[in-house]
Amino acid sequence: MTMDIGPVGVWTRTDSFSTGEAIEFAQRIEELGYGALWIPDAFGRDPFAHASLLLNHTSTLVLATGVVNIHLREAQATSCAQKELHDQSGGRFLLGLGVSHQAPVERMQGKPYPAPIPSMREYLDKMENAMWWGPEIDGEPPMVLAALGPLMLKLAAERTLGAHPYFAPPENSRRSREIMGPDAWICPEQKVMLETDPDRARERARAAMVGPLHMPNYRNNLMRCGFEESALDDGGSDEVVDAVVAWGDEGVLVKRVHQHLEAGATHVCIQPLDPADKTRPSLETLETLAPLLNGA
């Protein structure tokens, strides 16, 4: 069984949606032809329970986690959840795993943040050797890793289908492809916004960038992509904002998706920012872009 997520998917939080709204949103994403819906593990809806709900109300859409925090779940439990959703959906569940970030993990667990690479390697080993007393599984359940730095990218290529980079410009897709080789999946998240006024667009973009710009993982990666550290302070320079959030008319947004694909990305998951609402994704943006990205 080979998973096909197509060239373009959607990354978004549906935590603020009612159950019915979340189901309708996933069904609309499927109708529009997007290959996958990526949902986070961000102290809201449980990603496995939520994926199960949405998988049971769609027929072709892949549900992907972007990403499950390995420090919140034992590997044995994650392995069983992955296999259950793989079996339940006929192979439409893609598990994304990540090591999260030092500050929140230490705050939640009250102990030092473990070294990322050894932690992920050990977690993957435990998943590989996990017990499973359920039915025989059709094929190997697919998996990707949240990866930005070269060592995690290499581990992702070595042990999984590939990488799911978050908050990264097209230059990161090019660099990731060089590191991971020709066969690995590279599935970057890309924020997009239908807003042509520069001041309004950048103000809204900066509101969406507050968290990531304070995380060392993302800051270090943007510096790998060529930005000076000073450009990342005070909400980010205009150049940084424009690199991680594609704003403008539909042509600009489509061009950014193609830039990722041309740089080596396998699949681009767009996060549609609503210019006026910070709590909800913009379905209008997804509807506008769908016919333009078909066959991207």
C-alpha positions as CSV (number, residue, x, y, z in Angstrom):
1,M,0.0,0.0,0.0
2,T,1.6,3.3,-1.1
3,M,0.3,6.5,0.3
4,D,-0.4,9.4,-2.1
5,I,-0.8,12.8,-0.5
6,G,-0.4,14.8,-3.7
7,P,1.6,18.0,-4.1
8,V,-0.5,20.2,-1.9
9,G,-2.3,19.8,1.4
10,V,-3.6,22.0,4.3
11,W,-2.0,22.6,7.7
12,T,-4.3,24.1,10.3
13,R,-5.6,24.1,13.8
14,T,-9.3,23.0,14.1
15,D,-9.2,23.1,18.0
16,S,-11.6,26.1,18.1
17,F,-14.1,24.3,15.8
18,S,-17.1,22.4,17.1
19,T,-17.1,18.7,16.2
20,G,-19.6,19.3,13.4
21,E,-17.6,22.3,12.1
22,A,-14.4,20.2,12.1
23,I,-16.1,17.4,10.1
24,E,-17.5,19.9,7.6
25,F,-14.1,21.6,7.2
26,A,-12.3,18.3,6.5
27,Q,-15.0,17.2,4.0
28,R,-14.7,20.6,2.2
29,I,-10.9,20.2,2.1
30,E,-11.4,16.7,0.5
31,E,-13.9,18.2,-2.0
32,L,-11.5,20.9,-3.0
33,G,-8.9,18.2,-4.0
34,Y,-6.2,18.8,-1.3
35,G,-4.3,15.6,-0.6
36,A,-3.9,15.9,3.1
37,L,-5.1,17.7,6.2
38,W,-2.3,18.3,8.8
39,I,-3.4,18.8,12.4
40,P,-1.1,19.8,15.3
41,D,-0.6,18.4,18.8
42,A,-0.9,21.7,20.6
43,F,-2.7,21.3,23.9
44,G,-6.1,21.2,22.3
45,R,-7.9,18.3,20.7
46,D,-6.1,15.0,21.0
47,P,-4.5,14.5,17.6
48,F,-5.2,10.7,17.4
49,A,-8.8,11.0,18.6
50,H,-9.4,13.9,16.3
51,A,-7.8,12.2,13.3
52,S,-10.1,9.2,13.9
53,L,-13.2,11.4,13.8
54,L,-12.2,13.1,10.6
55,L,-11.0,9.9,8.9
56,N,-14.4,8.3,9.6
57,H,-16.2,11.2,7.9
58,T,-14.0,11.4,4.8
59,S,-13.2,8.9,2.1
60,T,-9.9,9.9,0.3
61,L,-8.3,12.6,2.4
62,V,-5.1,11.7,4.3
63,L,-5.0,12.9,7.9
64,A,-1.5,13.8,9.1
65,T,-0.2,14.9,12.4
66,G,2.0,18.0,12.3
67,V,3.3,16.9,14.7
68,V,2.8,14.6,17.7
69,N,5.1,15.5,20.6
70,I,7.2,12.4,21.6
71,H,7.7,13.8,25.1
72,L,3.9,13.6,25.9
73,R,3.3,10.0,24.8
74,E,5.0,6.6,25.4
75,A,6.3,5.1,22.2
76,Q,4.3,1.9,22.8
77,A,1.0,3.9,23.0
78,T,1.9,5.9,19.9
79,S,2.7,2.8,17.9
80,C,-0.6,1.2,18.7
81,A,-2.5,4.4,17.9
82,Q,-0.7,4.7,14.6
83,K,-1.5,1.1,13.6
84,E,-5.1,1.5,14.7
85,L,-5.6,4.6,12.6
86,H,-3.8,3.0,9.6
87,D,-6.0,0.0,9.8
88,Q,-9.2,2.0,10.5
89,S,-8.7,4.3,7.6
90,G,-7.4,1.9,5.0
91,G,-4.0,3.6,5.0
92,R,-5.0,7.2,5.1
93,F,-3.2,8.2,8.3
94,L,0.3,9.8,8.2
95,L,2.1,10.0,11.6
96,G,4.3,13.1,12.0
97,L,6.5,13.0,15.1
98,G,8.6,15.8,16.7
99,V,10.8,16.6,19.7
100,S,8.9,19.8,20.4
101,H,10.9,22.7,22.1
102,Q,13.0,22.9,25.2
103,A,11.1,25.6,27.1
104,P,7.6,24.0,27.0
105,V,8.9,20.5,27.5
106,E,10.9,21.6,30.6
107,R,7.9,23.6,31.9
108,M,5.5,20.6,31.5
109,Q,7.8,17.9,32.8
110,G,9.9,19.7,35.4
111,K,13.2,18.2,34.2
112,P,15.9,19.0,31.7
113,Y,15.1,18.7,28.0
114,P,16.8,15.6,26.6
115,A,19.1,15.7,23.6
116,P,16.8,15.8,20.5
117,I,18.6,13.3,18.2
118,P,19.2,10.5,20.8
119,S,15.6,11.0,22.1
120,M,14.1,10.6,18.7
121,R,16.3,7.7,17.7
122,E,15.4,5.9,20.9
123,Y,11.7,6.6,20.4
124,L,11.8,5.2,16.9
125,D,13.5,2.1,18.2
126,K,10.8,1.6,20.8
127,M,8.1,2.1,18.2
128,E,9.8,-0.4,16.0
129,N,9.8,-3.0,18.8
130,A,6.4,-2.2,20.2
131,M,3.9,-4.9,20.9
132,W,0.8,-5.1,18.7
133,W,-1.9,-7.7,19.4
134,G,-4.4,-6.2,16.9
135,P,-5.2,-7.5,13.4
136,E,-2.5,-8.0,10.8
137,I,-1.7,-4.6,9.3
138,D,-1.7,-4.1,5.5
139,G,1.6,-2.5,4.8
140,E,3.9,-0.4,6.9
141,P,2.2,2.6,8.5
142,P,3.9,5.8,7.1
143,M,5.7,8.3,9.2
144,V,7.6,11.6,8.9
145,L,9.7,13.6,11.4
146,A,9.6,17.3,12.2
147,A,13.1,18.1,11.0
148,L,15.0,21.3,10.4
149,G,18.7,20.7,11.3
150,P,21.0,18.5,9.3
151,L,21.2,15.7,11.8
152,M,17.4,15.4,12.2
153,L,16.9,15.6,8.5
154,K,19.4,12.7,8.0
155,L,17.6,10.7,10.7
156,A,14.3,11.3,9.0
157,A,15.6,10.1,5.7
158,E,17.2,7.1,7.3
159,R,14.2,5.9,9.4
160,T,11.0,7.4,8.0
161,L,9.5,8.6,4.7
162,G,11.0,12.0,5.3
163,A,10.6,15.4,6.9
164,H,7.9,17.9,7.8
165,P,9.6,21.3,8.2
166,Y,7.5,24.0,9.9
167,F,8.0,27.8,9.6
168,A,10.6,27.5,6.8
169,P,11.0,29.3,3.5
170,P,11.7,27.7,0.1
171,E,15.4,28.0,0.7
172,N,15.0,25.4,3.4
173,S,13.3,23.0,1.0
174,R,16.3,23.3,-1.3
175,R,18.8,22.7,1.6
176,S,16.7,19.8,3.0
177,R,16.7,18.1,-0.4
178,E,20.5,18.4,-0.6
179,I,20.9,16.7,2.8
180,M,18.2,14.1,2.5
181,G,18.8,12.8,-1.1
182,P,16.4,12.3,-4.0
183,D,13.9,9.9,-2.4
184,A,12.8,11.3,0.9
185,W,9.6,13.2,1.4
186,I,9.9,16.8,2.2
187,C,6.6,18.3,3.3
188,P,7.0,21.9,4.4
189,E,4.3,24.0,6.0
190,Q,3.8,27.4,4.3
191,K,1.6,30.2,5.7
192,V,-0.4,32.0,3.0
193,M,-2.7,35.0,3.2
194,L,-4.9,36.7,0.6
195,E,-4.1,40.3,1.6
196,T,-2.5,42.8,-0.9
197,D,-2.0,45.7,1.5
198,P,1.6,45.4,2.8
199,D,1.0,47.0,6.2
200,R,-2.1,44.9,7.0
201,A,-0.5,41.8,5.7
202,R,2.7,42.1,7.7
203,E,0.8,43.1,10.8
204,R,-1.3,39.9,10.6
205,A,1.7,37.8,9.6
206,R,3.7,39.0,12.6
207,A,0.8,38.0,14.9
208,A,1.1,34.5,13.6
209,M,4.9,34.5,13.9
210,V,5.2,35.5,17.6
211,G,5.6,32.0,18.9
212,P,8.0,30.6,16.4
213,L,10.3,33.6,16.4
214,H,10.9,33.0,20.1
215,M,11.8,29.3,19.6
216,P,15.5,28.6,19.2
217,N,14.8,25.7,16.7
218,Y,13.1,28.1,14.2
219,R,15.5,31.0,14.8
220,N,18.5,28.8,14.2
221,N,16.9,27.4,11.0
222,L,16.2,30.9,9.6
223,M,19.8,31.8,10.2
224,R,20.8,28.6,8.3
225,C,18.6,30.0,5.5
226,G,20.7,33.2,5.4
227,F,19.1,35.7,7.8
228,E,21.0,37.6,10.4
229,E,19.9,37.0,14.0
230,S,19.1,40.7,14.4
231,A,16.5,40.4,11.6
232,L,14.5,37.9,13.7
233,D,14.0,40.3,16.7
234,D,11.1,42.7,17.3
235,G,8.6,40.7,15.2
236,G,11.0,40.0,12.4
237,S,12.2,42.3,9.6
238,D,10.0,42.7,6.6
239,E,12.3,40.4,4.7
240,V,11.8,37.6,7.3
241,V,8.1,38.1,7.4
242,D,7.8,37.9,3.6
243,A,10.0,34.8,3.5
244,V,7.8,32.7,5.9
245,V,4.4,34.2,5.1
246,A,3.3,34.4,1.5
247,W,0.8,37.3,1.2
248,G,-0.7,39.0,-1.8
249,D,-3.1,38.0,-4.5
250,E,-3.7,34.3,-5.5
251,G,-0.8,34.5,-8.1
252,V,1.7,35.3,-5.4
253,L,0.5,32.5,-3.2
254,V,0.6,29.9,-6.0
255,K,4.1,31.1,-6.9
256,R,5.3,30.4,-3.4
257,V,4.0,26.9,-3.4
258,H,5.7,26.3,-6.7
259,Q,9.0,27.7,-5.3
260,H,8.9,25.0,-2.6
261,L,8.2,22.3,-5.2
262,E,10.9,23.5,-7.5
263,A,13.3,23.7,-4.6
264,G,12.8,20.0,-3.9
265,A,9.6,19.7,-1.7
266,T,7.4,16.7,-2.3
267,H,4.2,18.2,-0.8
268,V,3.5,21.7,0.5
269,C,0.9,22.0,3.3
270,I,-0.5,25.5,3.2
271,Q,-1.7,27.2,6.4
272,P,-4.4,29.7,5.3
273,L,-4.3,32.8,7.6
274,D,-7.4,34.8,7.8
275,P,-6.5,38.6,7.5
276,A,-9.2,39.5,10.0
277,D,-9.5,36.5,12.3
278,K,-6.6,35.1,14.3
279,T,-8.5,32.1,15.6
280,R,-9.7,30.5,12.4
281,P,-8.2,29.4,9.1
282,S,-9.4,31.1,5.9
283,L,-11.6,28.7,4.0
284,E,-12.1,31.4,1.4
285,T,-8.3,31.2,0.7
286,L,-8.4,27.5,0.3
287,E,-11.4,27.7,-2.1
288,T,-9.7,30.4,-4.2
289,L,-6.4,28.5,-4.4
290,A,-7.7,25.0,-5.0
291,P,-8.3,25.2,-8.8
292,L,-5.0,27.0,-9.2
293,L,-3.0,24.4,-7.3
294,N,-4.6,21.4,-8.9
295,G,-1.7,19.4,-10.4
296,A,0.8,21.9,-9.0
